[in-house]
């Protein structure tokens, strides 16, 4: 009779990912606005639409919400014709 063999601890099951985690789903594109409201601009560097409310402080710097570019002062956006701004009318 052989002496009892020390039994090895049970091997841990190696967990394997059967399915890789799903790729993040891009959020659905927002429905396009039928008509751009007054004060609608598009950032020249990146094309993001932004609004410059008419009651903005003329000295307030308008920044692109997407690329944070300094697009000009609100007063330049609101003057007619607009001053030198890094955005175009949407
Ligand atoms: Zn931008």
PDB file of the backbone (N, CA, C, O) and the ligand in Angstrom, with CONECT records:
HET     ZN  A 101       1
ATOM      1  N   UNK A   1       0.851  -1.205   0.000  1.00  0.00           N
ATOM      2  CA  UNK A   1       0.000   0.000   0.000  1.00  0.00           C
ATOM      3  C   UNK A   1       0.873   1.237   0.000  1.00  0.00           C
ATOM      4  O   UNK A   1       1.659   1.444   0.925  1.00  0.00           O
ATOM      5  N   UNK A   2       0.747   2.047  -1.010  1.00  0.00           N
ATOM      6  CA  UNK A   2       1.533   3.269  -1.102  1.00  0.00           C
ATOM      7  C   UNK A   2       0.969   4.288  -0.144  1.00  0.00           C
ATOM      8  O   UNK A   2      -0.238   4.360   0.087  1.00  0.00           O
ATOM      9  N   UNK A   3       1.884   5.082   0.414  1.00  0.00           N
ATOM     10  CA  UNK A   3       1.364   6.123   1.320  1.00  0.00           C
ATOM     11  C   UNK A   3       0.504   7.097   0.541  1.00  0.00           C
ATOM     12  O   UNK A   3       0.731   7.349  -0.642  1.00  0.00           O
ATOM     13  N   UNK A   4      -0.472   7.631   1.220  1.00  0.00           N
ATOM     14  CA  UNK A   4      -1.359   8.571   0.488  1.00  0.00           C
ATOM     15  C   UNK A   4      -0.576   9.782  -0.013  1.00  0.00           C
ATOM     16  O   UNK A   4       0.167  10.421   0.731  1.00  0.00           O
ATOM     17  N   UNK A   5      -0.757  10.056  -1.226  1.00  0.00           N
ATOM     18  CA  UNK A   5      -0.061  11.200  -1.835  1.00  0.00           C
ATOM     19  C   UNK A   5      -0.761  12.482  -1.411  1.00  0.00           C
ATOM     20  O   UNK A   5      -1.986  12.597  -1.428  1.00  0.00           O
ATOM     21  N   UNK A   6       0.079  13.440  -1.029  1.00  0.00           N
ATOM     22  CA  UNK A   6      -0.523  14.734  -0.696  1.00  0.00           C
ATOM     23  C   UNK A   6      -1.264  15.243  -1.923  1.00  0.00           C
ATOM     24  O   UNK A   6      -0.676  15.454  -2.984  1.00  0.00           O
ATOM     25  N   UNK A   7      -2.487  15.423  -1.765  1.00  0.00           N
ATOM     26  CA  UNK A   7      -3.236  15.876  -2.940  1.00  0.00           C
ATOM     27  C   UNK A   7      -2.937  17.352  -3.206  1.00  0.00           C
ATOM     28  O   UNK A   7      -2.865  18.172  -2.291  1.00  0.00           O
ATOM     29  N   UNK A   8      -2.774  17.642  -4.438  1.00  0.00           N
ATOM     30  CA  UNK A   8      -2.502  19.040  -4.793  1.00  0.00           C
ATOM     31  C   UNK A   8      -3.760  19.863  -4.601  1.00  0.00           C
ATOM     32  O   UNK A   8      -4.876  19.372  -4.772  1.00  0.00           O
ATOM     33  N   UNK A   9      -3.565  21.117  -4.246  1.00  0.00           N
ATOM     34  CA  UNK A   9      -4.770  21.956  -4.146  1.00  0.00           C
ATOM     35  C   UNK A   9      -5.435  22.036  -5.514  1.00  0.00           C
ATOM     36  O   UNK A   9      -4.770  22.058  -6.550  1.00  0.00           O
ATOM     37  N   UNK A  10      -6.717  22.079  -5.492  1.00  0.00           N
ATOM     38  CA  UNK A  10      -7.408  22.125  -6.801  1.00  0.00           C
ATOM     39  C   UNK A  10      -6.966  23.347  -7.590  1.00  0.00           C
ATOM     40  O   UNK A  10      -6.847  24.458  -7.074  1.00  0.00           O
ATOM     41  N   UNK A  11      -6.741  23.092  -8.815  1.00  0.00           N
ATOM     42  CA  UNK A  11      -6.292  24.196  -9.668  1.00  0.00           C
ATOM     43  C   UNK A  11      -7.415  25.186  -9.869  1.00  0.00           C
ATOM     44  O   UNK A  11      -8.589  24.851 -10.026  1.00  0.00           O
ATOM     45  N   UNK A  12      -6.984  26.397  -9.854  1.00  0.00           N
ATOM     46  CA  UNK A  12      -7.994  27.432 -10.114  1.00  0.00           C
ATOM     47  C   UNK A  12      -8.334  27.425 -11.577  1.00  0.00           C
ATOM     48  O   UNK A  12      -7.478  27.301 -12.453  1.00  0.00           O
ATOM     49  N   UNK A  13      -9.557  27.557 -11.794  1.00  0.00           N
ATOM     50  CA  UNK A  13      -9.972  27.659 -13.187  1.00  0.00           C
ATOM     51  C   UNK A  13      -9.493  28.996 -13.722  1.00  0.00           C
ATOM     52  O   UNK A  13      -9.666  30.034 -13.082  1.00  0.00           O
ATOM     53  N   UNK A  14      -8.907  28.961 -14.869  1.00  0.00           N
ATOM     54  CA  UNK A  14      -8.513  30.237 -15.477  1.00  0.00           C
ATOM     55  C   UNK A  14      -9.749  30.812 -16.158  1.00  0.00           C
ATOM     56  O   UNK A  14     -10.324  30.234 -17.080  1.00  0.00           O
ATOM     57  N   UNK A  15     -10.111  31.947 -15.665  1.00  0.00           N
ATOM     58  CA  UNK A  15     -11.286  32.574 -16.270  1.00  0.00           C
ATOM     59  C   UNK A  15     -10.880  33.254 -17.568  1.00  0.00           C
ATOM     60  O   UNK A  15      -9.960  34.070 -17.620  1.00  0.00           O
ATOM     61  N   UNK A  16     -11.572  32.899 -18.559  1.00  0.00           N
ATOM     62  CA  UNK A  16     -11.286  33.563 -19.824  1.00  0.00           C
ATOM     63  C   UNK A  16     -12.543  34.285 -20.278  1.00  0.00           C
ATOM     64  O   UNK A  16     -13.670  33.826 -20.095  1.00  0.00           O
ATOM     65  N   UNK A  17     -12.301  35.385 -20.852  1.00  0.00           N
ATOM     66  CA  UNK A  17     -13.442  36.148 -21.361  1.00  0.00           C
ATOM     67  C   UNK A  17     -13.918  35.485 -22.641  1.00  0.00           C
ATOM     68  O   UNK A  17     -13.228  35.453 -23.660  1.00  0.00           O
ATOM     69  N   UNK A  18     -15.103  34.971 -22.540  1.00  0.00           N
ATOM     70  CA  UNK A  18     -15.634  34.339 -23.751  1.00  0.00           C
ATOM     71  C   UNK A  18     -15.861  35.395 -24.827  1.00  0.00           C
ATOM     72  O   UNK A  18     -15.501  35.241 -25.994  1.00  0.00           O
ATOM     73  N   UNK A  19     -16.469  36.455 -24.368  1.00  0.00           N
ATOM     74  CA  UNK A  19     -16.746  37.540 -25.315  1.00  0.00           C
ATOM     75  C   UNK A  19     -16.023  38.778 -24.836  1.00  0.00           C
ATOM     76  O   UNK A  19     -16.155  39.164 -23.675  1.00  0.00           O
ATOM     77  N   UNK A  20     -15.280  39.390 -25.689  1.00  0.00           N
ATOM     78  CA  UNK A  20     -14.640  40.643 -25.266  1.00  0.00           C
ATOM     79  C   UNK A  20     -15.704  41.666 -24.939  1.00  0.00           C
ATOM     80  O   UNK A  20     -16.802  41.641 -25.495  1.00  0.00           O
ATOM     81  N   UNK A  21     -15.368  42.572 -24.027  1.00  0.00           N
ATOM     82  CA  UNK A  21     -16.376  43.590 -23.690  1.00  0.00           C
ATOM     83  C   UNK A  21     -16.796  44.345 -24.947  1.00  0.00           C
ATOM     84  O   UNK A  21     -15.979  44.626 -25.824  1.00  0.00           O
ATOM     85  N   UNK A  22     -18.054  44.661 -25.014  1.00  0.00           N
ATOM     86  CA  UNK A  22     -18.526  45.349 -26.227  1.00  0.00           C
ATOM     87  C   UNK A  22     -17.895  46.721 -26.358  1.00  0.00           C
ATOM     88  O   UNK A  22     -17.620  47.410 -25.376  1.00  0.00           O
ATOM     89  N   UNK A  23     -17.685  47.074 -27.563  1.00  0.00           N
ATOM     90  CA  UNK A  23     -17.123  48.404 -27.814  1.00  0.00           C
ATOM     91  C   UNK A  23     -18.147  49.446 -27.397  1.00  0.00           C
ATOM     92  O   UNK A  23     -19.354  49.254 -27.543  1.00  0.00           O
ATOM     93  N   UNK A  24     -17.638  50.548 -26.877  1.00  0.00           N
ATOM     94  CA  UNK A  24     -18.589  51.598 -26.487  1.00  0.00           C
ATOM     95  C   UNK A  24     -19.402  52.058 -27.689  1.00  0.00           C
ATOM     96  O   UNK A  24     -18.878  52.344 -28.765  1.00  0.00           O
ATOM     97  N   UNK A  25     -20.680  52.111 -27.454  1.00  0.00           N
ATOM     98  CA  UNK A  25     -21.560  52.525 -28.550  1.00  0.00           C
ATOM     99  C   UNK A  25     -21.596  54.043 -28.603  1.00  0.00           C
ATOM    100  O   UNK A  25     -21.856  54.688 -27.587  1.00  0.00           O
ATOM    101  N   UNK A  26     -21.345  54.614 -29.744  1.00  0.00           N
ATOM    102  CA  UNK A  26     -21.411  56.086 -29.824  1.00  0.00           C
ATOM    103  C   UNK A  26     -22.837  56.549 -29.586  1.00  0.00           C
ATOM    104  O   UNK A  26     -23.794  55.910 -30.022  1.00  0.00           O
ATOM    105  N   UNK A  27     -22.964  57.660 -28.893  1.00  0.00           N
ATOM    106  CA  UNK A  27     -24.319  58.153 -28.627  1.00  0.00           C
ATOM    107  C   UNK A  27     -25.000  58.515 -29.935  1.00  0.00           C
ATOM    108  O   UNK A  27     -24.353  58.939 -30.892  1.00  0.00           O
ATOM    109  N   UNK A  28     -26.297  58.345 -29.961  1.00  0.00           N
ATOM    110  CA  UNK A  28     -27.011  58.668 -31.209  1.00  0.00           C
ATOM    111  C   UNK A  28     -26.855  60.134 -31.547  1.00  0.00           C
ATOM    112  O   UNK A  28     -26.879  61.004 -30.677  1.00  0.00           O
ATOM    113  N   UNK A  29     -26.698  60.378 -32.811  1.00  0.00           N
ATOM    114  CA  UNK A  29     -26.519  61.764 -33.249  1.00  0.00           C
ATOM    115  C   UNK A  29     -27.787  62.550 -32.944  1.00  0.00           C
ATOM    116  O   UNK A  29     -28.898  62.077 -33.184  1.00  0.00           O
ATOM    117  N   UNK A  30     -27.608  63.755 -32.412  1.00  0.00           N
ATOM    118  CA  UNK A  30     -28.804  64.552 -32.130  1.00  0.00           C
ATOM    119  C   UNK A  30     -29.499  64.948 -33.417  1.00  0.00           C
ATOM    120  O   UNK A  30     -28.871  65.167 -34.453  1.00  0.00           O
ATOM    121  N   UNK A  31     -30.796  65.031 -33.320  1.00  0.00           N
ATOM    122  CA  UNK A  31     -31.570  65.390 -34.510  1.00  0.00           C
ATOM    123  C   UNK A  31     -31.154  66.785 -34.970  1.00  0.00           C
ATOM    124  O   UNK A  31     -31.012  67.694 -34.152  1.00  0.00           O
ATOM    125  N   UNK A  32     -30.964  66.949 -36.253  1.00  0.00           N
ATOM    126  CA  UNK A  32     -30.551  68.278 -36.735  1.00  0.00           C
ATOM    127  C   UNK A  32     -31.657  69.292 -36.529  1.00  0.00           C
ATOM    128  O   UNK A  32     -32.834  69.026 -36.773  1.00  0.00           O
ATOM    129  N   UNK A  33     -31.247  70.450 -36.077  1.00  0.00           N
ATOM    130  CA  UNK A  33     -32.229  71.504 -35.866  1.00  0.00           C
ATOM    131  C   UNK A  33     -32.725  71.973 -37.231  1.00  0.00           C
ATOM    132  O   UNK A  33     -31.931  72.133 -38.159  1.00  0.00           O
ATOM    133  N   UNK A  34     -34.009  72.191 -37.355  1.00  0.00           N
ATOM    134  CA  UNK A  34     -34.540  72.609 -38.658  1.00  0.00           C
ATOM    135  C   UNK A  34     -33.988  73.955 -39.103  1.00  0.00           C
ATOM    136  O   UNK A  34     -33.704  74.161 -40.283  1.00  0.00           O
ATOM    137  N   UNK A  35     -33.839  74.849 -38.168  1.00  0.00           N
ATOM    138  CA  UNK A  35     -33.330  76.177 -38.539  1.00  0.00           C
ATOM    139  C   UNK A  35     -32.418  76.676 -37.441  1.00  0.00           C
ATOM    140  O   UNK A  35     -32.798  76.659 -36.270  1.00  0.00           O
ATOM    141  N   UNK A  36     -31.239  77.116 -37.787  1.00  0.00           N
ATOM    142  CA  UNK A  36     -30.363  77.618 -36.728  1.00  0.00           C
ATOM    143  C   UNK A  36     -30.944  78.880 -36.122  1.00  0.00           C
ATOM    144  O   UNK A  36     -31.311  79.809 -36.841  1.00  0.00           O
ATOM    145  N   UNK A  37     -31.027  78.915 -34.811  1.00  0.00           N
ATOM    146  CA  UNK A  37     -31.560  80.112 -34.160  1.00  0.00           C
ATOM    147  C   UNK A  37     -30.595  81.278 -34.315  1.00  0.00           C
ATOM    148  O   UNK A  37     -29.427  81.090 -34.653  1.00  0.00           O
ATOM    149  N   UNK A  38     -31.084  82.457 -34.069  1.00  0.00           N
ATOM    150  CA  UNK A  38     -30.221  83.635 -34.153  1.00  0.00           C
ATOM    151  C   UNK A  38     -29.076  83.477 -33.174  1.00  0.00           C
ATOM    152  O   UNK A  38     -29.255  82.933 -32.084  1.00  0.00           O
ATOM    153  N   UNK A  39     -27.926  83.938 -33.547  1.00  0.00           N
ATOM    154  CA  UNK A  39     -26.779  83.818 -32.657  1.00  0.00           C
ATOM    155  C   UNK A  39     -26.089  82.481 -32.807  1.00  0.00           C
ATOM    156  O   UNK A  39     -25.266  82.105 -31.972  1.00  0.00           O
ATOM    157  N   UNK A  40     -26.425  81.742 -33.890  1.00  0.00           N
ATOM    158  CA  UNK A  40     -25.799  80.441 -34.095  1.00  0.00           C
ATOM    159  C   UNK A  40     -24.545  80.609 -34.934  1.00  0.00           C
ATOM    160  O   UNK A  40     -24.556  81.247 -35.987  1.00  0.00           O
ATOM    161  N   UNK A  41     -23.480  80.028 -34.449  1.00  0.00           N
ATOM    162  CA  UNK A  41     -22.199  80.115 -35.119  1.00  0.00           C
ATOM    163  C   UNK A  41     -21.580  78.742 -35.230  1.00  0.00           C
ATOM    164  O   UNK A  41     -21.979  77.786 -34.564  1.00  0.00           O
ATOM    165  N   UNK A  42     -20.597  78.684 -36.091  1.00  0.00           N
ATOM    166  CA  UNK A  42     -19.834  77.448 -36.201  1.00  0.00           C
ATOM    167  C   UNK A  42     -18.372  77.777 -35.981  1.00  0.00           C
ATOM    168  O   UNK A  42     -17.824  78.691 -36.597  1.00  0.00           O
ATOM    169  N   UNK A  43     -17.757  77.027 -35.103  1.00  0.00           N
ATOM    170  CA  UNK A  43     -16.344  77.196 -34.808  1.00  0.00           C
ATOM    171  C   UNK A  43     -15.551  76.912 -36.083  1.00  0.00           C
ATOM    172  O   UNK A  43     -15.729  75.871 -36.714  1.00  0.00           O
ATOM    173  N   UNK A  44     -14.684  77.837 -36.452  1.00  0.00           N
ATOM    174  CA  UNK A  44     -13.892  77.614 -37.675  1.00  0.00           C
ATOM    175  C   UNK A  44     -12.919  76.452 -37.522  1.00  0.00           C
ATOM    176  O   UNK A  44     -12.822  75.604 -38.410  1.00  0.00           O
ATOM    177  N   UNK A  45     -12.190  76.405 -36.392  1.00  0.00           N
ATOM    178  CA  UNK A  45     -11.223  75.297 -36.280  1.00  0.00           C
ATOM    179  C   UNK A  45     -11.853  73.918 -36.334  1.00  0.00           C
ATOM    180  O   UNK A  45     -11.297  73.022 -36.970  1.00  0.00           O
ATOM    181  N   UNK A  46     -13.003  73.713 -35.684  1.00  0.00           N
ATOM    182  CA  UNK A  46     -13.514  72.342 -35.607  1.00  0.00           C
ATOM    183  C   UNK A  46     -14.925  72.177 -36.138  1.00  0.00           C
ATOM    184  O   UNK A  46     -15.381  71.046 -36.304  1.00  0.00           O
ATOM    185  N   UNK A  47     -15.629  73.259 -36.409  1.00  0.00           N
ATOM    186  CA  UNK A  47     -16.952  73.124 -37.005  1.00  0.00           C
ATOM    187  C   UNK A  47     -18.085  72.897 -36.024  1.00  0.00           C
ATOM    188  O   UNK A  47     -19.223  72.665 -36.432  1.00  0.00           O
ATOM    189  N   UNK A  48     -17.784  72.963 -34.726  1.00  0.00           N
ATOM    190  CA  UNK A  48     -18.849  72.764 -33.741  1.00  0.00           C
ATOM    191  C   UNK A  48     -19.748  73.995 -33.690  1.00  0.00           C
ATOM    192  O   UNK A  48     -19.280  75.133 -33.724  1.00  0.00           O
ATOM    193  N   UNK A  49     -21.056  73.733 -33.606  1.00  0.00           N
ATOM    194  CA  UNK A  49     -21.989  74.839 -33.552  1.00  0.00           C
ATOM    195  C   UNK A  49     -22.036  75.390 -32.134  1.00  0.00           C
ATOM    196  O   UNK A  49     -21.993  74.631 -31.166  1.00  0.00           O
ATOM    197  N   UNK A  50     -22.121  76.653 -32.018  1.00  0.00           N
ATOM    198  CA  UNK A  50     -22.247  77.265 -30.693  1.00  0.00           C
ATOM    199  C   UNK A  50     -23.167  78.462 -30.800  1.00  0.00           C
ATOM    200  O   UNK A  50     -23.383  79.010 -31.881  1.00  0.00           O
ATOM    201  N   UNK A  51     -23.690  78.846 -29.686  1.00  0.00           N
ATOM    202  CA  UNK A  51     -24.608  79.978 -29.658  1.00  0.00           C
ATOM    203  C   UNK A  51     -23.977  81.121 -28.885  1.00  0.00           C
ATOM    204  O   UNK A  51     -23.315  80.920 -27.867  1.00  0.00           O
ATOM    205  N   UNK A  52     -24.193  82.301 -29.383  1.00  0.00           N
ATOM    206  CA  UNK A  52     -23.755  83.502 -28.671  1.00  0.00           C
ATOM    207  C   UNK A  52     -25.018  84.287 -28.352  1.00  0.00           C
ATOM    208  O   UNK A  52     -25.548  84.998 -29.205  1.00  0.00           O
ATOM    209  N   UNK A  53     -25.499  84.155 -27.110  1.00  0.00           N
ATOM    210  CA  UNK A  53     -26.737  84.864 -26.750  1.00  0.00           C
ATOM    211  C   UNK A  53     -26.587  86.367 -26.936  1.00  0.00           C
ATOM    212  O   UNK A  53     -25.522  86.943 -26.714  1.00  0.00           O
ATOM    213  N   UNK A  54     -27.679  86.976 -27.347  1.00  0.00           N
ATOM    214  CA  UNK A  54     -27.611  88.413 -27.628  1.00  0.00           C
ATOM    215  C   UNK A  54     -27.330  89.228 -26.381  1.00  0.00           C
ATOM    216  O   UNK A  54     -26.817  90.344 -26.462  1.00  0.00           O
ATOM    217  N   UNK A  55     -27.662  88.676 -25.238  1.00  0.00           N
ATOM    218  CA  UNK A  55     -27.426  89.446 -24.012  1.00  0.00           C
ATOM    219  C   UNK A  55     -26.061  89.135 -23.402  1.00  0.00           C
ATOM    220  O   UNK A  55     -25.825  89.409 -22.225  1.00  0.00           O
ATOM    221  N   UNK A  56     -25.155  88.557 -24.215  1.00  0.00           N
ATOM    222  CA  UNK A  56     -23.820  88.267 -23.690  1.00  0.00           C
ATOM    223  C   UNK A  56     -23.083  89.563 -23.383  1.00  0.00           C
ATOM    224  O   UNK A  56     -23.328  90.601 -23.998  1.00  0.00           O
ATOM    225  N   UNK A  57     -22.192  89.479 -22.435  1.00  0.00           N
ATOM    226  CA  UNK A  57     -21.325  90.611 -22.128  1.00  0.00           C
ATOM    227  C   UNK A  57     -20.411  90.808 -23.331  1.00  0.00           C
ATOM    228  O   UNK A  57     -19.691  89.881 -23.702  1.00  0.00           O
ATOM    229  N   UNK A  58     -20.416  91.987 -23.951  1.00  0.00           N
ATOM    230  CA  UNK A  58     -19.596  92.195 -25.167  1.00  0.00           C
ATOM    231  C   UNK A  58     -18.121  91.896 -24.945  1.00  0.00           C
ATOM    232  O   UNK A  58     -17.408  91.536 -25.882  1.00  0.00           O
ATOM    233  N   UNK A  59     -17.671  92.042 -23.727  1.00  0.00           N
ATOM    234  CA  UNK A  59     -16.253  91.804 -23.453  1.00  0.00           C
ATOM    235  C   UNK A  59     -15.973  90.338 -23.124  1.00  0.00           C
ATOM    236  O   UNK A  59     -14.818  89.944 -22.966  1.00  0.00           O
ATOM    237  N   UNK A  60     -17.027  89.539 -23.023  1.00  0.00           N
ATOM    238  CA  UNK A  60     -16.837  88.124 -22.666  1.00  0.00           C
ATOM    239  C   UNK A  60     -16.199  87.386 -23.834  1.00  0.00           C
ATOM    240  O   UNK A  60     -16.581  87.570 -24.990  1.00  0.00           O
ATOM    241  N   UNK A  61     -15.234  86.562 -23.515  1.00  0.00           N
ATOM    242  CA  UNK A  61     -14.572  85.779 -24.560  1.00  0.00           C
ATOM    243  C   UNK A  61     -15.449  84.581 -24.900  1.00  0.00           C
ATOM    244  O   UNK A  61     -15.893  83.838 -24.025  1.00  0.00           O
ATOM    245  N   UNK A  62     -15.682  84.419 -26.193  1.00  0.00           N
ATOM    246  CA  UNK A  62     -16.466  83.281 -26.640  1.00  0.00           C
ATOM    247  C   UNK A  62     -15.510  82.141 -26.941  1.00  0.00           C
ATOM    248  O   UNK A  62     -14.568  82.281 -27.720  1.00  0.00           O
ATOM    249  N   UNK A  63     -15.776  81.014 -26.307  1.00  0.00           N
ATOM    250  CA  UNK A  63     -14.920  79.849 -26.537  1.00  0.00           C
ATOM    251  C   UNK A  63     -15.747  78.725 -27.132  1.00  0.00           C
ATOM    252  O   UNK A  63     -16.930  78.563 -26.834  1.00  0.00           O
ATOM    253  N   UNK A  64     -15.088  77.961 -27.977  1.00  0.00           N
ATOM    254  CA  UNK A  64     -15.760  76.816 -28.566  1.00  0.00           C
ATOM    255  C   UNK A  64     -16.008  75.784 -27.472  1.00  0.00           C
ATOM    256  O   UNK A  64     -15.093  75.450 -26.720  1.00  0.00           O
ATOM    257  N   UNK A  65     -17.242  75.270 -27.374  1.00  0.00           N
ATOM    258  CA  UNK A  65     -17.514  74.269 -26.338  1.00  0.00           C
ATOM    259  C   UNK A  65     -16.799  72.951 -26.610  1.00  0.00           C
ATOM    260  O   UNK A  65     -16.661  72.116 -25.716  1.00  0.00           O
ATOM    261  N   UNK A  66     -16.352  72.769 -27.830  1.00  0.00           N
ATOM    262  CA  UNK A  66     -15.727  71.492 -28.168  1.00  0.00           C
ATOM    263  C   UNK A  66     -14.204  71.547 -28.114  1.00  0.00           C
ATOM    264  O   UNK A  66     -13.574  70.727 -27.446  1.00  0.00           O
ATOM    265  N   UNK A  67     -13.613  72.511 -28.816  1.00  0.00           N
ATOM    266  CA  UNK A  67     -12.147  72.544 -28.873  1.00  0.00           C
ATOM    267  C   UNK A  67     -11.571  73.651 -28.001  1.00  0.00           C
ATOM    268  O   UNK A  67     -10.354  73.809 -27.906  1.00  0.00           O
ATOM    269  N   UNK A  68     -12.449  74.413 -27.369  1.00  0.00           N
ATOM    270  CA  UNK A  68     -12.028  75.444 -26.417  1.00  0.00           C
ATOM    271  C   UNK A  68     -11.203  76.554 -27.071  1.00  0.00           C
ATOM    272  O   UNK A  68     -10.474  77.274 -26.389  1.00  0.00           O
ATOM    273  N   UNK A  69     -11.320  76.686 -28.368  1.00  0.00           N
ATOM    274  CA  UNK A  69     -10.594  77.746 -29.048  1.00  0.00           C
ATOM    275  C   UNK A  69     -11.203  79.094 -28.675  1.00  0.00           C
ATOM    276  O   UNK A  69     -12.418  79.231 -28.528  1.00  0.00           O
ATOM    277  N   UNK A  70     -10.339  80.067 -28.530  1.00  0.00           N
ATOM    278  CA  UNK A  70     -10.795  81.426 -28.278  1.00  0.00           C
ATOM    279  C   UNK A  70     -11.266  81.980 -29.619  1.00  0.00           C
ATOM    280  O   UNK A  70     -10.459  82.231 -30.514  1.00  0.00           O
ATOM    281  N   UNK A  71     -12.566  82.167 -29.751  1.00  0.00           N
ATOM    282  CA  UNK A  71     -13.123  82.542 -31.050  1.00  0.00           C
ATOM    283  C   UNK A  71     -13.293  84.041 -31.207  1.00  0.00           C
ATOM    284  O   UNK A  71     -13.507  84.531 -32.316  1.00  0.00           O
ATOM    285  N   UNK A  72     -13.201  84.756 -30.130  1.00  0.00           N
ATOM    286  CA  UNK A  72     -13.359  86.191 -30.217  1.00  0.00           C
ATOM    287  C   UNK A  72     -14.224  86.684 -29.071  1.00  0.00           C
ATOM    288  O   UNK A  72     -14.634  85.908 -28.207  1.00  0.00           O
ATOM    289  N   UNK A  73     -14.491  87.963 -29.073  1.00  0.00           N
ATOM    290  CA  UNK A  73     -15.317  88.517 -27.998  1.00  0.00           C
ATOM    291  C   UNK A  73     -16.771  88.529 -28.432  1.00  0.00           C
ATOM    292  O   UNK A  73     -17.096  88.676 -29.610  1.00  0.00           O
ATOM    293  N   UNK A  74     -17.633  88.370 -27.439  1.00  0.00           N
ATOM    294  CA  UNK A  74     -19.064  88.315 -27.742  1.00  0.00           C
ATOM    295  C   UNK A  74     -19.507  89.560 -28.497  1.00  0.00           C
ATOM    296  O   UNK A  74     -20.370  89.488 -29.372  1.00  0.00           O
ATOM    297  N   UNK A  75     -18.909  90.713 -28.156  1.00  0.00           N
ATOM    298  CA  UNK A  75     -19.280  91.946 -28.824  1.00  0.00           C
ATOM    299  C   UNK A  75     -18.995  91.892 -30.318  1.00  0.00           C
ATOM    300  O   UNK A  75     -19.721  92.479 -31.120  1.00  0.00           O
ATOM    301  N   UNK A  76     -17.935  91.185 -30.682  1.00  0.00           N
ATOM    302  CA  UNK A  76     -17.601  91.077 -32.105  1.00  0.00           C
ATOM    303  C   UNK A  76     -18.591  90.160 -32.821  1.00  0.00           C
ATOM    304  O   UNK A  76     -18.904  90.352 -33.996  1.00  0.00           O
ATOM    305  N   UNK A  77     -19.066  89.177 -32.096  1.00  0.00           N
ATOM    306  CA  UNK A  77     -20.063  88.287 -32.687  1.00  0.00           C
ATOM    307  C   UNK A  77     -21.379  89.016 -32.890  1.00  0.00           C
ATOM    308  O   UNK A  77     -22.077  88.811 -33.884  1.00  0.00           O
ATOM    309  N   UNK A  78     -21.705  89.875 -31.924  1.00  0.00           N
ATOM    310  CA  UNK A  78     -23.029  90.477 -31.928  1.00  0.00           C
ATOM    311  C   UNK A  78     -23.096  91.757 -32.747  1.00  0.00           C
ATOM    312  O   UNK A  78     -24.185  92.261 -33.023  1.00  0.00           O
ATOM    313  N   UNK A  79     -21.939  92.288 -33.139  1.00  0.00           N
ATOM    314  CA  UNK A  79     -21.994  93.511 -33.933  1.00  0.00           C
ATOM    315  C   UNK A  79     -22.411  93.168 -35.360  1.00  0.00           C
ATOM    316  O   UNK A  79     -22.274  92.029 -35.806  1.00  0.00           O
ATOM    317  N   UNK A  80     -22.911  94.151 -36.050  1.00  0.00           N
ATOM    318  CA  UNK A  80     -23.392  93.924 -37.414  1.00  0.00           C
ATOM    319  C   UNK A  80     -22.724  94.919 -38.345  1.00  0.00           C
ATOM    320  O   UNK A  80     -23.014  96.109 -38.226  1.00  0.00           O
ATOM    321  N   UNK A  81     -21.863  94.526 -39.253  1.00  0.00           N
ATOM    322  CA  UNK A  81     -21.458  93.132 -39.474  1.00  0.00           C
ATOM    323  C   UNK A  81     -20.532  92.636 -38.364  1.00  0.00           C
ATOM    324  O   UNK A  81     -19.921  93.443 -37.663  1.00  0.00           O
ATOM    325  N   UNK A  82     -20.425  91.331 -38.200  1.00  0.00           N
ATOM    326  CA  UNK A  82     -19.599  90.795 -37.122  1.00  0.00           C
ATOM    327  C   UNK A  82     -18.143  91.197 -37.288  1.00  0.00           C
ATOM    328  O   UNK A  82     -17.653  91.383 -38.401  1.00  0.00           O
ATOM    329  N   UNK A  83     -17.471  91.324 -36.165  1.00  0.00           N
ATOM    330  CA  UNK A  83     -16.057  91.644 -36.199  1.00  0.00           C
ATOM    331  C   UNK A  83     -15.249  90.425 -36.593  1.00  0.00           C
ATOM    332  O   UNK A  83     -15.782  89.422 -37.067  1.00  0.00           O
ATOM    333  N   UNK A  84     -13.953  90.541 -36.385  1.00  0.00           N
ATOM    334  CA  UNK A  84     -13.072  89.422 -36.735  1.00  0.00           C
ATOM    335  C   UNK A  84     -13.222  88.337 -35.683  1.00  0.00           C
ATOM    336  O   UNK A  84     -12.733  88.472 -34.562  1.00  0.00           O
ATOM    337  N   UNK A  85     -13.889  87.283 -36.048  1.00  0.00           N
ATOM    338  CA  UNK A  85     -14.067  86.172 -35.121  1.00  0.00           C
ATOM    339  C   UNK A  85     -13.674  84.885 -35.827  1.00  0.00           C
ATOM    340  O   UNK A  85     -13.733  84.775 -37.052  1.00  0.00           O
ATOM    341  N   UNK A  86     -13.275  83.924 -35.022  1.00  0.00           N
ATOM    342  CA  UNK A  86     -12.852  82.648 -35.606  1.00  0.00           C
ATOM    343  C   UNK A  86     -14.047  81.697 -35.690  1.00  0.00           C
ATOM    344  O   UNK A  86     -13.994  80.541 -35.270  1.00  0.00           O
ATOM    345  N   UNK A  87     -15.109  82.238 -36.247  1.00  0.00           N
ATOM    346  CA  UNK A  87     -16.300  81.410 -36.419  1.00  0.00           C
ATOM    347  C   UNK A  87     -17.099  81.977 -37.573  1.00  0.00           C
ATOM    348  O   UNK A  87     -16.926  83.136 -37.952  1.00  0.00           O
ATOM    349  N   UNK A  88     -17.956  81.174 -38.118  1.00  0.00           N
ATOM    350  CA  UNK A  88     -18.808  81.706 -39.187  1.00  0.00           C
ATOM    351  C   UNK A  88     -20.264  81.458 -38.831  1.00  0.00           C
ATOM    352  O   UNK A  88     -20.594  80.576 -38.039  1.00  0.00           O
ATOM    353  N   UNK A  89     -21.102  82.245 -39.428  1.00  0.00           N
ATOM    354  CA  UNK A  89     -22.536  82.116 -39.166  1.00  0.00           C
ATOM    355  C   UNK A  89     -22.999  80.723 -39.562  1.00  0.00           C
ATOM    356  O   UNK A  89     -22.700  80.232 -40.650  1.00  0.00           O
ATOM    357  N   UNK A  90     -23.741  80.099 -38.646  1.00  0.00           N
ATOM    358  CA  UNK A  90     -24.250  78.759 -38.954  1.00  0.00           C
ATOM    359  C   UNK A  90     -25.486  78.880 -39.839  1.00  0.00           C
ATOM    360  O   UNK A  90     -26.076  77.867 -40.217  1.00  0.00           O
TER     361      UNK A  90
HETATM  362 ZN    ZN A 101     -14.023  74.339 -31.997  1.00  0.00          ZN
END
